[in-house]
């Protein structure tokens, strides 16, 4: 009986550690996703402002990002 209780206690501890590691990994992925979305939003706003101020430069930036030759 004591052996079974010790086994369940060890299983519970391993389970708690596994859940903590899983939630930490999910948290890291969530933070990285938000960081990428935030940077994409900033880049989009920068591009829109650049397009309003200087359409030719915006076209050059767009071509540079796509890897095409600007003319």
Residue, then its C-alpha position, 0 to 999 in steps of 0.5 A: x500500500x505504501x509502495x502504491x502511494x509513493x508511486x502515485x506521489x511520484x507520478x503526480x510530481x512528474x505530471x506537475x513538472x510536465x504540465x509546467x514545461x508544456x505551459x511554458x513552451x506554449x507561453x513562449x510560442x504565444x509571445x513569439x507570435x505576438x512579437x511577430x504580429x507586432x513587428x508586421x503591424x509596425x512594418x505595414x504602418x511604416x510602408x503606408x506612411x512611406x507610400x503616402x509621402x514618397x510612392x517611388x521610394x515605397x515601390x523600391x522598398x517593395x521591390x527590395x523585399x520581394x527581391x525584384x529589380x527596381x526600374 
